[in-house]
Amino acid sequence: MQVTETLSSGLKREYKVVVNAAELDKELNSKLADLSKRANIKGFRPGKVPVPHLKRVYGKSAMAEVVQKAIDDRSKALLEEKKLKPAYQPEVKLPEDEAEVNAVMDGKGDLAFSLSFEVIPDFEVKDHSGLALVKHLVEVTEDHIAETLNRFASQSKSFEEKQGEAANGDQLTISFVGTIDDTPFEGGTADDVQLELGSNQFIPGFEEQLVGAKAGEERTVRVSFPESYGVAELAGKPAAFAVKVTKVEAPKQAAIDEDFAKKMGFEDLAKLKDTIKERMSQEFGQMTAMKLKRDVLDALDKLYDFELPVKLVEAEFNGIWTALTNEMKRAAKSFADENTTEEDARKEYKAIAERRVRLGLVLGTLGEKEGIQVNEQELQQALMNRMRQFPGQEKQVMDYYRKNPAALVELRGPIFEQKVVDLIVSRAKVDEKKVGKEDLQKMIEDEQDRPEI
């Protein structure tokens, strides 16, 4: 194998590799010799097919496999010999000349190919022991537990018939016929529908016009379908609904007592409260970890500044940009609606892509240096968590990940990343600060529009 460096500029590397025809022929004969031991061809005893005959019959197809293996093996050997770490899968280019390619496949020409890529940048890993971090903690209070209990009670509320006018929160039983230009439209008619006023179940403006209605009353509700309405034939059009109210019911809050706890599936009210406290502690803990991780990433982003592999940034940006533009199309929004221009948006998201690539390289390099690994148990736990996100489809999710090793790598990434973040936190100067739930939520919400890794 002959190797010639043809480009070395910044992170970019390119090499020309030549494997002479004699090497390829030797590897082809070895492959065919192994095949001859297993081949079963008419006219020859099993395992006794001559190599020259196999070469005539299967030579070109076998040579294609030999060439591919030669490219893979020589590329790997080159990287190991030069001690290079590509930032992505190197790009292989074969000769464009058809005659040259045919000569290689016929065993009469040397195989020449180029290998181009960018290397992972070499940067100094900083001492993170000096990082000053704040761990924001939220304590579960009796008010938090009471708020959750009240929400459960509200969800379990019943309704009882009332006399008089309907108010927000009341439940109406209605029948209606919808028309556009005095013509009924498909899906615009229904009988005995239950509607809780203020729930925003119906299109904007509908429920508000039924406030004050009484049982037995008939009203005409006039509204316009939103421009973004899911049925294109109705989007943006004004409509009139002839509505008859047959029943008005007021909400009756469930009493929070021992019977309520048992209906929820708990031994008693104390056990229900303990469970709520435990779950809220987990929820607040996740919020704390989310905020702390973000602070770590922000600190790392300020510490490191080095040249980035162009193709990694381009790939990250393209992924972000595609997701953004698809979402804007679904929402029927323009850049003007977001108070920006496409040019400014591209600059903003290019910076986000650069941040993500930079932080990914920092975390990856630090994790490798510290020998951080993701074990099989952690990977299986992540898979179980993913399966829980798709109730009733657990088997399909499991089969997907078993058949797609690359998808398992996507599960591994966040675990590896969190373990590196945890390592940094363990070495940093961390002060604890108690804050309210709303305060921590506000901190997290304020950061949601900022770039994350």
WOWO-V772863 format. One record per pair of residues at least 6 apart in sequence whose C-alpha atoms are under 8 Angstrom apart, sorted by the first residue. I is the first residue (numbers start at 0). J is the second residue. Records with the same first field share a line. If there is no record, write none. Layout:
I: J / J
//
This chain:
0: 16 / 17 / 18 / 19 / 73
1: 16 / 17 / 18
2: 14 / 15 / 16 / 17 / 77
3: 14 / 15 / 16
4: 12 / 13 / 14 / 15
5: 12 / 13 / 14 / 15
6: 12 / 13 / 14
7: 13
10: 117 / 118 / 119 / 120 / 306 / 307 / 308
11: 115 / 116 / 117 / 118
12: 115 / 116 / 117 / 118
13: 113 / 114 / 115 / 116
14: 113 / 114 / 115
15: 111 / 112 / 113 / 114
16: 73 / 111 / 112 / 113 / 114
17: 109 / 110 / 111 / 112
18: 69 / 109 / 110 / 111
19: 108 / 109 / 110
20: 103 / 106 / 107 / 108 / 109 / 110
23: 65 / 66 / 69 / 106
24: 106
26: 65
27: 61 / 62 / 65
28: 50
30: 61 / 65
31: 50 / 53 / 54 / 61
32: 50
35: 46 / 47 / 48 / 49 / 50 / 53
36: 45 / 46 / 47 / 48
37: 45 / 46
38: 45 / 46 / 47 / 48
39: 45 / 46 / 48
40: 48
59: 104 / 105
62: 104 / 106
63: 104
66: 110
70: 112
74: 114
78: 84
83: 118
84: 118 / 119
85: 116 / 117 / 118 / 119
86: 116 / 117 / 118 / 119 / 308 / 311
87: 116 / 117 / 311
88: 116
89: 114 / 115 / 116 / 117
90: 114 / 115 / 116
91: 112 / 113 / 114 / 115
92: 112 / 113 / 114
93: 111 / 112 / 113
94: 100 / 111 / 112
99: 108
102: 108 / 109
103: 109 / 110
117: 308 / 309 / 310
118: 308
119: 308 / 360
120: 305 / 306 / 307 / 308
122: 305
124: 361 / 365
125: 302
127: 423 / 426 / 427
128: 423 / 426 / 427 / 428
129: 427 / 428
130: 298 / 427 / 428
131: 427 / 428 / 429 / 430
132: 291 / 294 / 295 / 424 / 427 / 428 / 429 / 430
133: 291 / 429 / 430 / 431 / 432
134: 287 / 290 / 291 / 429 / 430 / 431 / 432
135: 287 / 290 / 291 / 431 / 432 / 433 / 434 / 439
136: 283 / 284 / 287 / 431 / 432 / 433 / 434
137: 283 / 284 / 287 / 433 / 434 / 435 / 436 / 439
138: 280 / 283 / 433 / 434 / 435
139: 276 / 279 / 280
144: 272 / 275 / 276
147: 275
148: 255
149: 255
152: 252 / 253 / 254 / 255
153: 252 / 253
155: 252 / 253
156: 250 / 251 / 252 / 253
157: 250 / 251 / 252 / 253
158: 169 / 170 / 248 / 249 / 250 / 251
159: 248 / 249 / 250 / 251
160: 246 / 247 / 248 / 249
161: 247 / 248 / 249
162: 213 / 214 / 247
163: 213 / 214
164: 210 / 211 / 212 / 213 / 247
165: 171 / 209 / 210 / 211 / 212 / 213 / 247 / 248
166: 196 / 210 / 211
167: 195 / 196 / 197 / 210
168: 195 / 196 / 197 / 198 / 249 / 250
169: 195 / 196 / 247 / 248 / 249 / 250
170: 193 / 194 / 195 / 196 / 247 / 248 / 249 / 250
171: 192 / 193 / 194 / 195 / 196 / 244 / 245 / 246 / 247 / 248
172: 191 / 192 / 193 / 194 / 244 / 245 / 246 / 247
173: 190 / 191 / 192 / 193 / 194 / 242 / 243 / 244 / 245 / 246
174: 188 / 189 / 190 / 191 / 192 / 242 / 243 / 244 / 245
175: 187 / 188 / 189 / 190 / 240 / 241 / 242 / 243
176: 183 / 187 / 188 / 189 / 240 / 241 / 242
177: 183 / 184 / 187 / 188 / 238 / 239 / 240 / 241
178: 184 / 187 / 238 / 239 / 240
179: 236 / 237 / 238 / 239
180: 238
181: 239
191: 245
194: 200
196: 206 / 207 / 209 / 210
197: 206 / 207
199: 206
202: 222 / 224 / 225
203: 222 / 223 / 224 / 225
204: 221 / 222
205: 220 / 221 / 222
208: 220
209: 218 / 220
212: 244
213: 244 / 246 / 247
214: 244 / 245 / 246 / 247
215: 243 / 244 / 245 / 246
216: 243 / 244 / 245
217: 241 / 242 / 243 / 244
218: 241 / 242 / 243
219: 239 / 240 / 241 / 242
220: 239 / 240 / 241 / 242
221: 237 / 238 / 239 / 240
222: 237 / 238 / 239
223: 235 / 236 / 237 / 238
224: 233 / 234 / 235 / 236 / 237 / 238
225: 234 / 235 / 236
226: 234 / 235
227: 234 / 235 / 330 / 331
228: 234 / 235
253: 259
256: 268
257: 267 / 268
258: 267
259: 268
260: 266 / 267 / 268 / 271
261: 267 / 268
265: 271
283: 436
286: 439 / 440 / 443
287: 439
289: 443
290: 442 / 443
292: 420
293: 451
295: 420 / 423 / 424
296: 358 / 452
299: 358
300: 354 / 357 / 358
303: 357
304: 357
305: 357
307: 353 / 356 / 357
311: 356
312: 349 / 352 / 353 / 356
313: 352
315: 352 / 355 / 356
316: 348 / 349 / 351 / 352
319: 348 / 352
320: 345 / 348
327: 333
334: 340 / 341 / 344
351: 450 / 451
354: 450 / 452
355: 450 / 451 / 452
356: 452
358: 452
359: 452
362: 416 / 419 / 420
363: 416
365: 419
366: 372 / 415 / 419
371: 415 / 418 / 419
372: 415
373: 411 / 414 / 415
377: 414
378: 407 / 410 / 411
381: 410
382: 397 / 410
385: 396
386: 392 / 393 / 396 / 397
387: 393
389: 396
400: 406 / 407
//
